[in-house]
Structures are given as structure tokens and as C-alpha cells.
Amino acid sequence: MRDERIAYFSMEIGLEAGIPTYSGGLGVLAGDTLKSAADLCLPVVGVTLLCRSGYFRQELTPEGRQIEHEVEWNPSDVMERLPNRVTVEVEGRDVTVGVWRHGVKSLTGGEVPVYFLDTDVEGNSPGDREITARLYGGDDAYRLSQEIVLGVGGVRMLRALEIPVYKYHLNEGHSALLTLELLRWFRRDLKEVWDERLVWDYEAVRERCIFTTHTPVEAGHDKFSYELASRILGEPVPLEVIRDIAGSDHLNMTLLALNLSNYVNGVAKKHGEVSRQMFRGYRIHSITNGVHSYTWTAAPMKKLFDRYLPGWADEPELFVRVDSVPDGEIWEAHLESKRKLVRFVAEKTGENFSDELLTIGFARRSTSYKRADLLFEDVERLAGIAGGRLQVVYAGKAHPRDEPGKALIEKIFRLRKDLAGKVKVVYLADYDMDAALTLVSGVDLWLNTPLRPMEASGTSGMKAVHNGVPNFSVLDGWWIEGHIEGVTGWSIGPQPDEDGPGDYNGSSDSADLYDKLERIIMPLFYHDREGWIRVMKNAIGKNAYYFNSHRMMRRYVTNAYIRTHHHPIPGGE
Ligand SMILES: *Cc1c(COP(=O)(O)O)cnc(C)c1O
């Protein structure tokens, strides 16, 4: 494997706000993965779509209605167009795929190239030029066309670029069609076969594929009708073979990836468990997500870490020594980030926030299961608890077709008015990676209220802890592993083992949220600053220490990329 690479395929990759080819956590995780790979000098390349029109830019009306605008960006500002071209077949037409290269460069000298596939090239029809234009835009036919470009086009492009591939890492099922291309590639040349299927060497493909699943929500798994599939995709391998490995009723991208990968993992321990229940009969491991420490630590805290924990960015394990940083300096660094947030809020909304009031942050994609409105379930109660000493910052885009997600934003705008004069609430438009860093570092407490077990991992809370901002969260995803009550932060609702099917519907979560806010969190923040800073330090020393993408990448290397999988590991996941 001397020159061979791990090819990391992801529908979205979020490297920086200026490359708007991501929609949320999945893409940012992919970006953090590649940054850590570069820091660790791992032989990795990334493959994704160019998304010339980005995801979208979000405008919010005074009523909180979301208006979507195309993003204007110029790929040539941040990447280089290469001359290479490959062809894929979409709906019986030959579609030409071009490519751009962006190097993710590390201060360590490592570099990971990312290849952005682009069908907006000469020779393609106007319709085909649009295939890679919009992230998660369009209908099923559009989505499947994109997945052909990503999976099939990606494999062909790497071959055209003469990049030998040791393993294909499928970040979510969107790129699973690459397995069909590999099947064709490894086709056995048999002279006489009594069963046509024997020429398809599943094992050869499996040995090269790693699949990371990211959602415990059924609707999150791509499925296409075979009617659509035969029209758009055709039969790269015979339909009966596809039905064998991708499902008899639908072309199910998750099943396809599961069947043709020999290492499969969920993104937190709980998510691994849930996935094993969803997909019985498959060996599903778990590697808990992490975030890129250097990217997600704001400047004031970086300066402090540089002084007291030199080398922290390449070795986040050094956070274990966070107690060597004086309390007063941690607080000052935090205040500096908080003042930046106060300025940011004023710029974007004209509202005056104070740097002295307890400030809660909630920002992520707006979609039902994340329950952005849980904090407001009883506005009277919340106003009573707050007593004028609470501020809340919201942000997040809803997918253009997620009506309930959009309605949630409007609901927060309405409740915000009900709370006027009692709790200051703002909703910031157009959440992106830059806004994310300002928010996770500038608030005092990071709130997360998913309806469990729907949050596979969650990563924004990991960004918060890198800035000494503790989490107040439902016990789901990563927080089950990171939470020590009152030490690293606080939980909301029942313990993770208390939710047998049927006896948990999340309805008691808000009561617990209010109770803890009133009895524990507000008093600690306002009357025991030393105790509060202890929790901040634990967030760094016990959470950031572990939930970083360097640790995660080392796990992928030892557990997925280079481990042999012929024998189950006793006691292993
Ligand atoms: C980190 C991040 C997310 C993920 O947030 P979760 O709370 O994990 O869902 C979403 N959007 C942006 C812009 C981010 O930076």
C-alpha cells in the first residue's frame, strides 16, 4: 500500500465558510476528518460534489419565514480546476464530469487533496450541467443523478487522476453506487458459469469498503424505486444482482453500503447499538465522532492553550492538564469570546446583549426531532426562572422542503415576542461555520434537546467544550459518553437506559430542563463563579480531551483502515 490512498467519499464536505458545499453536521464532520488526516499526515484523499450554487443562503423575514437564496461563490478563489474528465451514464446519456482540487494543508506539513466533481462543463446539456449545482436540491431523479456522479464518477475520476486506492470510505450511503462500479471492476472472468451471479466478486469489493452510517432516522436513508433506478441508473450490473444486494423493493443505498463493506460503524456508542437493532444481522461497530480542535477553538482560548498546553492542537490529549491554566485567565478568555458574540448579535439584529448575563446557545439545522422549541414549552415558567437574567441565541437553517423545520423557526420568532422584556431571545439568520465558532465560544451554556434516540452523535456540543462551554443536553448521541452530572455539564430528562420503547416520549424533558436551570445552573453561574469555572475546565479536560477528530481518526486507522476483519475481536465492539 505504499502509494495507495484512503478515498473518503462524502456528499457534503464543510472545510470553511468560504466553500459552501455543506449543510450541517455531516459535512462539517467530513471536513474535520480530512483536516485531522492532513495533520496526522495520513494518506487520504476526499471526494465530493462542487455545488456551484451551494446549499443556500438563508434570509429570515420579521416573522421568521425562511427565504432561500442561491449562494454566490467563485470556486477558482479557493481551488484549482484540473483538466481531467470522465464520463458517467445518466438516464442513458453520457455526462461529462470535470474536477477541481483543493488542498487541505496542515501546519505539520501534511496535505490532503479534496476533489470536487463538477458537471458544469462544456459538452453537457444545460440540464446535466446542473447535476452538481445544488446540495440536496431537487427531486429523487436529481438526487440519484448526483449519487451516480459522486459514486461512479468519483471512482472513475480517481482512476483518471492515477490515484491508487487502498480503501474506499463511504461517509453515509450517498456514495454507495461506487460499490457497483467496483463490482464491475472486479468482475471474474469465468469461462463456464452455471450461475451468472458467480462472476460478481462481492468479497473483493467488501475488502475495500468502509461504511459509516450517520442517522438512526428511517427517512434519513436514501431509497429509490426500481422504476426510477432503471430509468436513471440503468443496469451497471444486472438488476437481479442489484436487488440481491440493495433490497428487493427499493434501491436502498444504506443496504447496498452495508452489504458491500466489511467494516461498518455508527458515530457514537449508542448509535452503534441503535443501528444494530435497525439492521439486524450486520456487524456494526462504533467510532464516536470528534471535532477538529484547532478549527473549533476560538482565538482567545487558543492563545491560552498555546501558553499553558503547548502542542495541544496536534495532541489534544494534553487537555488532561487543563488545571494548570489559572481560573482567572480561563474566564478572561471566555469573556473575550463572549464580547465578540455580543457584537455579532448587535450587528446582525440590532439587539443589545449583555456580557454579564447567563447566555444560552442553540444552533443547528432546524428540523423537528432537534426540538428547538423545547426551551419555550412553558414561557411563563421560563420567564419566572429567568427573572431578567437570561439571554438566548438561536441559529439554524431548515432544509428548503422541511416545512415543519421552517415552522419551528417561525414559532421561535412568535415566542420571542411573548418573552419580550423577560428573556432576551435572538434568532440569527444564515448559520454557517463562522457563525458556529462565534456562537459555541461566546455563549455560557450549550443547549441540545433532541428527541432521543434520533441524534446519532451531534458535534456542536464538542465544539463548545473546546472553548470551555459546558453542555446542557438530553442524554443522546455523544453526550451519553461525555456527560458526568454536575462535573462536565448537565443532562436533561431520563438516563439513557430508561427509555425502553413505549415508555418515553420526551414529554417530561422540559420540566427537568426548567428544574435544573432554576435550582442548579443559574445559582452556580451567578453565585459560585469558582464552581462554574471548574465545570468549564472539566469540559475541556474531560470532553475536548476525547471528543476531537484526532482521536477519531486514529480510531479509524487502527479499527477500520488497517485492521484485518477475519476474526471478531473478543469483547470488541
Ligand atoms: C457543527 C455544525 C453543525 C452540527 O450541529 P449539531 O448540533 O451537531 O447538529 C451544523 N451546522 C454547522 C454550520 C456546524 O458548524
The ligand as a Tripos MOL2 file, in Angstrom:
@<TRIPOS>MOLECULE
LIG
   15    15     1     0     0
SMALL
NO_CHARGES

@<TRIPOS>ATOM
      1 C1        -21.1610   21.7610   13.8220 C.3       1 LIG1
      2 C2        -22.2020   22.2960   12.9260 C.ar      1 LIG1
      3 C3        -23.4480   21.6700   12.8380 C.ar      1 LIG1
      4 C4        -23.7960   20.4390   13.6460 C.3       1 LIG1
      5 O1        -24.5390   20.7760   14.7960 O.3       1 LIG1
      6 P1        -25.2450   19.6340   15.6730 P.3       1 LIG1
      7 O2        -25.6470   20.2890   16.9220 O.co2     1 LIG1
      8 O3        -24.2570   18.5560   15.8670 O.co2     1 LIG1
      9 O4        -26.4120   19.1780   14.8720 O.co2     1 LIG1
     10 C5        -24.3860   22.2080   11.9820 C.ar      1 LIG1
     11 N1        -24.1220   23.3090   11.2440 N.ar      1 LIG1
     12 C6        -22.9380   23.9440   11.3060 C.ar      1 LIG1
     13 C7        -22.7080   25.1550   10.4780 C.3       1 LIG1
     14 C8        -21.9390   23.4610   12.1540 C.ar      1 LIG1
     15 O5        -20.7460   24.0970   12.2110 O.3       1 LIG1
@<TRIPOS>BOND
     1     1     2 1
     2     2     3 ar
     3     2    14 ar
     4     3     4 1
     5     3    10 ar
     6     4     5 1
     7     5     6 1
     8     6     7 2
     9     6     8 1
    10     6     9 1
    11    10    11 ar
    12    11    12 ar
    13    12    13 1
    14    12    14 ar
    15    14    15 1
@<TRIPOS>SUBSTRUCTURE
     1 LIG1         1 GROUP 0 **** ****
